[in-house]
Amino acid sequence: MPKIKPETKVVIIKNLKSKSPAEVADIFNVSKRQVERIRKHYQETGATSMTDPGRADRTRQLLKTTAC
């Protein structure tokens, strides 16, 4: 599923003030679950910008293998 742009997330939050999550999901053609996650993130962080927090930088560990 494609990422939702931060500008769209802000508009989704604004629409949630007057509409149900199901209605907002239909308007923006996204799943109701995505709308709930956006609302939850907004409520927990109080973030005014809805950017992705990013992913942890995990470097791969090289495993040494030996012949037995």
C-alpha positions as CSV (number, residue, x, y, z in Angstrom):
1,M,0.0,0.0,0.0
2,P,1.5,3.4,-0.9
3,K,2.5,5.8,1.8
4,I,0.2,8.6,2.7
5,K,1.8,12.1,2.3
6,P,2.2,14.2,5.4
7,E,0.0,16.9,4.0
8,T,-2.8,14.3,3.5
9,K,-2.4,13.1,7.1
10,V,-2.9,16.6,8.4
11,V,-6.1,16.9,6.4
12,I,-7.3,13.5,7.6
13,I,-6.8,14.7,11.2
14,K,-8.8,17.9,10.5
15,N,-11.6,15.8,9.0
16,L,-11.7,13.5,12.0
17,K,-13.0,16.4,14.1
18,S,-16.3,16.4,12.2
19,K,-16.5,12.9,10.6
20,S,-16.2,9.3,11.6
21,P,-13.1,7.3,10.7
22,A,-15.0,5.2,8.2
23,E,-16.2,8.4,6.4
24,V,-12.7,9.8,6.3
25,A,-11.4,6.5,5.0
26,D,-13.9,6.6,2.2
27,I,-13.1,10.2,1.3
28,F,-9.4,9.6,1.0
29,N,-9.6,6.1,-0.3
30,V,-7.6,4.5,2.5
31,S,-8.4,1.8,5.0
32,K,-10.1,2.6,8.2
33,R,-7.1,1.1,10.0
34,Q,-4.8,3.6,8.5
35,V,-7.0,6.4,9.6
36,E,-7.0,5.0,13.1
37,R,-3.2,4.7,13.1
38,I,-2.9,8.3,12.0
39,R,-5.2,9.5,14.8
40,K,-3.5,7.4,17.4
41,H,-0.1,8.8,16.4
42,Y,-1.4,12.3,16.5
43,Q,-3.0,11.7,20.0
44,E,0.1,10.1,21.4
45,T,2.7,12.6,20.1
46,G,0.6,15.7,19.7
47,A,2.7,16.2,16.6
48,T,1.8,19.1,14.4
49,S,3.8,17.6,11.5
50,M,2.8,14.1,10.5
51,T,6.1,12.9,9.1
52,D,7.2,9.3,9.4
53,P,9.5,8.7,12.3
54,G,11.8,6.6,10.0
55,R,13.1,3.2,10.6
56,A,15.9,2.1,12.9
57,D,19.2,1.8,11.1
58,R,20.1,-1.8,11.4
59,T,23.4,-2.9,10.0
60,R,23.8,-6.6,9.1
61,Q,26.1,-8.6,11.1
62,L,28.4,-10.9,9.1
63,L,28.4,-14.4,10.4
64,K,31.5,-16.4,10.2
65,T,31.0,-19.9,9.0
66,T,33.4,-22.7,9.3
67,A,33.5,-26.0,7.6
68,C,32.8,-28.9,10.1
